[in-house]
Amino acid sequence: MSGDIVCKAAIAWAPNEPLKIEDVRVAPPRAGEVRVRVAFTGLCHTDVYTLSGSDPEGMFPAILGHEGAGVVESVGEGVTDVSPGQNVILLYTAECRKCKFCLSGKTNLCQAVRATQGRGVMPDGTRRFTSVRTGEELYHFMGTSTFSQYTVVSQYSLVAVDPKAPMDRTCLLGCGVTTGYGAAVYTAQVEHGATVAVWGVGAVGLAVIYGAKERGASRIIALDTNPGKRKWAEEFGATDFINPRDIPALEGGGDPVVAKLVELTDGGLDYTFDCTGNVKVMRTALEACHKGWGVSTIIGVAAAGEEIATRPFQLVTGRRWQGSAFGGVKGRTQLPGIVERYLGGSFKIDEYVTHRATLDQVNDGLEWMHSGECIRCVIDMS
């Protein structure tokens, strides 16, 4: 077994502070674990959310990042599914194929490492990262910690994929692209000819639009308060774009966005998706659904303590509210097939990448995400 590796990582020492690029010592993998050289990582709003201090599972000091691709460096005792030298995608939603959840056939929410992952530690309750400068142990994040040049993950939290696929693209399958696409295709199972509305035209929202288009939706309405997102929405398959701020208030009160959408779609949408994490938007998305059969899927993560509200009559009269995590996708089972589709030209990934940066520029990348011009920024970890 190889020993410790010293490498660079972006450390989150405290909430609302810039990440600091420092040397970290990465311990070798223990039984059931894998050490990975991270080649590329995407930046996701979940990283920003945790860094803001709003995440109840946010632990500091930590190494954030959860949208990564890399190469297996070494494996711990008992690991048989991956071997050194293989290209992998890291998975914040594990898949053990043995727990009650994996065996149910009803969900992708594997619980094998969930409890320890939420506490920022490995499945045995310990950590693999140490600051060279202070000697302090650092917490893991979402079971992946891709803002380090080397990371250690559970054997259930990564999947080997075709080495022909460039890792600066496959990393995006570790979160945003899969989350949105899967919500439309696997969670909601949008049907041919259906009407769809999507709130929030970031990477996740664009992937929902792309999935809905692939499923043959007849009308896809994208909603975003940034008018610059129109061109993105249309490029990915939206038929309409609405800026909610452009809709005038209703004279008698009520939600003007709901009224507008119900009018446009002869009674409401077949499927709606919230990609904003805003609980008021979640209500709008539900109430814009068609009476009797409309389904609204929540993807966006709301701040800690937030609650959703609607009148029970909305649900009694046939609308359904549901959620989706990682698009309902089982990472180890399904991602290799999506990578093959990408290589075959039938799955879009390249188009999400608007910005590129090096590890030294990670704080700039996190700032770019707020600009509205950035769909996905990919960090070269070398």
N, C-alpha and C positions, 0 to 999 in steps of 0.2 A: 504494500500500500504506500502510495506517495505521501509526502509530508505536507506541511503548511505551504501555501502559496501567498506571497505578498504582491498585491496589485493595487490599482487605483479604483476608487469608488466615490460616488457622490453621496455624502452622508447628510441626513436630515438630523441635526443635533437638537432642534427644538421647533415647535410650530411657528409658522410665519417668518422663518429665517431662511435666507438663501442656502441652497445645498452647498456643502464644502467638499472640494475634490481633495481627497487625502489617501494615504496608504492604509490599506486594511490587510489583516492576516486572515486568510480563509483556510479553515481546518479541512482535513480530508474527510470524505464521506464515511459515515458509519453504516452499520447494517441497514439495508433497504434504502440507501441514499445514493445520490449521484452528484458529482461535481462537474459543472459545465463552464466552459469558456464562453462568455456572452459576447456575441459578435455585433449584434444590433438590437436596439430597443426602441419601441415607439413611446411617445409621451401621451398620456391619457389624462382626462379630467379627473379620474379617480385619484391619481397621484397628487394633483393640485388640491383636491378636496381633503385628502389626509394631511397634507402639508399645512393646510389652513387651520388645523386643530379641531375641525368639526366632526371628524370621524371617531365614533366611540371606540373603534378598534385601533385607532392610531397610537402607536407606541414610539417613544423617543428615548435615546437616539436610535435611528433605524436607517436601513438602506431600502429606499423605495424602488418603484419600477416593477411592472408586471406584464409587459407586452414584449417579450424577448425571444430571440432565436440565437442558437449557438451550437457548439460542438462538445460532445461528451469528453471530458478530460480523464475522469476515473470513476469507478463504481465501487460501492460498498458491498459487503458480504451479502449474498443472496439475491443480488440484482441480476436478472436474466433477460429482461425485455430490451435493454439498450446496452451498448458496449462502446468503449473508447473510440473516438474518431467519427461517430455517427452525428449527422446533423439533426438537431432537435428543435421543437417549439416548446417553450415552457408554458405550463398550464396553471392558472390560478384556481381553476375548477378541476380538481383531481378526478381520476377515474380508477378505482381499485378493482372493479368488476366482482367484488365479493361482499360488500356491505348490503344491508337491507335496501338502501336507496338504489344502488346500482342494479341489484337483482329484481327490483320491482318492475322494471320496464316502463315506469311512469315518469321518471325524472332523471336529469343529469346531475343532480345535487349530491354527489358522492360525499359521504361523511367520514371517510377513512382518516383524513388529516385535518378536518375542519376545526375541531376544538383547539388544537395546538396552533394551527395557522392563525386563528383569530387572536392568539396571545403573542404572536410574533416569535414563536420558537419552533424548532424541529419536532417531529412526532415523539421523540423521547424526552421532550421538555427542555432541551439545551439549545445553545446557539453555536454557529460556526464562524461568525464574524467578530474580529477584535480590532479596535483602533490601534494602529502602530504608535500613534502619538501619545495617547492617554492610557493605553492598556485596558480600556473599557470594552466590555462585550456590547455588541450592537444587535438590535432586534432585526428579525427577518420581516418581510412584508408580503402579504398575500401568497405566501409559500413560494415566492419566486425571486424577489430582490434583484431585479435586472439592471439596476444602476451601479452594479459592480462588475468589473471585468471578469471575475469568477464568482460563481454562486453555488450553493449546495441546496438541492431540492429532494423531496421524496421521490421514490421511484414511480409513484403514481401521478406526479405533477409534471410530466414531460412526455413527449411523443416523438419518435424518430420519423423523419420524412425524407422524401427524395432529395439527395444532395444536389441534383441539377437545379433545384429551385433556389433563387438568390435569397439569402437570409435577411437582406434589407427589405424584402417584401413579406416573406413568411412570418416575420415577427408580428406583423399586424393581425395575423390570424390568432394571436394569443389573447386578443381582447376585442377591440372595436369592430372590426369587419365581421368577425364571427358572431358577435353579440347582436348586431343589427340584422344581418342576413338571416340568422337562425330564428330570430323572433318572428320574422315574416313567414319563413318557409317551414320551420319545424314547430314553433310554439303556436302561432295563430293559424298556420296552414291556409293562407290566403288562397281563395279559389279563382279559377279563370273567370273573368268578367266582373270581379268584385270591385267595389269602390273603397278607397283607402285614403286616410289622412295621417300625416306624420308631422309631429311637432318637434322642432329642433333639427336643423340641417348641419350637424357636424358629421364626423366619421360614422357614428352609429346610425344617425338618421339617414344618411346617404345609403348605408348598407341595407336598411329597412326598405328604402325606395327601390334599390336594386333587386332585392329579394322579391318584393311585390311585383315588380315588372317581370321578373323571370317566371313568376307563378301565373302571369297573364291578367293581372288587374286591369280593368278597363279605364279607371280614372285614379290617379295618384296625386293628391293635393298635399303639397309641402307647405308648412307654416313656420316662419322664422321672423324675428323682429329686425334682422339684418338684411336689408334688400340686396346686398351683395351676394347673398347665398342663392339667389334665383338661378344664376347660370350653372352653379354646381348641381342644384336639384334637378334642373332640366337635363343636364348631361347624364345623370344617373337614371333618369326615367320618369321624373315627375311630369304630369300633364298640366298642372296648375301650380302657381305659387301665390301665397297670401301672406302679407305682413299684417299680423293682428292689429297693429297700431293704426292701420289705415281704415279699419272698420269703425264707423261712427257708433256712438252709444245708442242704445234703444231708448225711445221716449218713456216707455212704461217700466224701465228697468229690465233686468235679466241679462244673460250673457250674449253680447252681440256676435261673438265668434260662433257660438252654437247656432244662433238664428241664421247666420249667413250660410253655414255649412249645410244645415237642414234644408234651406231654400235651394242651394246649388245641387243637392243630391236627391231631391224628391223624397225627403223624409229622414235623411241621415245616412251616415257611412256604414258599410258592412264591417269594416275594420279600422280601428284607430290605434296609434302608437305614440306614447309619450317618451321622448328621448331627452327631456329637459331636467327632470328631477324636481320640478316645481309642482307643489301639490295643487295649486289652483289650476294649472294647465291639465293635470291629471283629471280633475273634475270636468273641465271643458271637454276633454277627449272622450270621456265616458258619455256625457250628455249629448255629444254630437253623433253618437251611434244611433243606428236605425232601431226603432221600437220593434221588439219581437225577436231580433236575432243579432243585433250589433255586438261586436266584441272589442273591448278596449284592452290593450296590453301595455303595462307599465314596465319600462326598461330603465328609465333614469333613476338614479339614486338620490333620494331626498336627504336633507340634513338631519342630523340626530334629533329625535323628539318630534319631528313633523308628523302630522296625521292627515289622512285623506277623508273627505266628506262628500256626501251626496244625499239626496232624499231616497229612502228605501224604495219608493215607487219606481224610481229609475230602473232598479234591478227586478222588481216584481213584474214590470212590464217587458221583461225579456232581454234587457241588455246584460252583458256579462263583463266582469272586471277580472283581469288575470295579470300575472307578472311573468317575467322571463329573465333568467340569469344565464349569461354566456350563450344566449340564443337557443337554450335547450340542447345544445350540442355536447355530445360525449367526446371529449378531446382526443383520447387515445384511439377510439374506434373510428371517428368520423373525419378528423383533420387530415390524415394522409390522403383520403379521397378528394378533399377540397384542393389540396396542393396539386394533385394530379390533374384536376380540372383546370387549375391555373396554368400549369405547364402546357396543357392542351389548347389553351386559348379560350376556354368557355367560362372563366371566372375572373372577375375584375379585382385587381389589387393595386397595380401601379398607380392608378388614377387618384388614390387617396393621398399619396405622398406629395405635399406641397413644399415642405421645408426639410433641410438636412443640417445636421450639426455634429460636432465632436463632443466627447464627454466634457471637455473644458467649457463648452458652451451650453451645458444643460439648463442653467438658469435662464439664459436667453430664450431657449426653446420653450420653457414653461411660460415665459412672458408672451411669446408669439401666439400661444394658444388663446390668449385673451383678445387678440387683435381682430378676430373674425375673418382674417385672411388665411389662417392656418387650419387645414383639415387634419393632417397628421404630420408631425415632425419626427423623423427617424434619426436616432443618435448612433453614430459609428463609435463603438466602444473600444476600438483598437488604439 
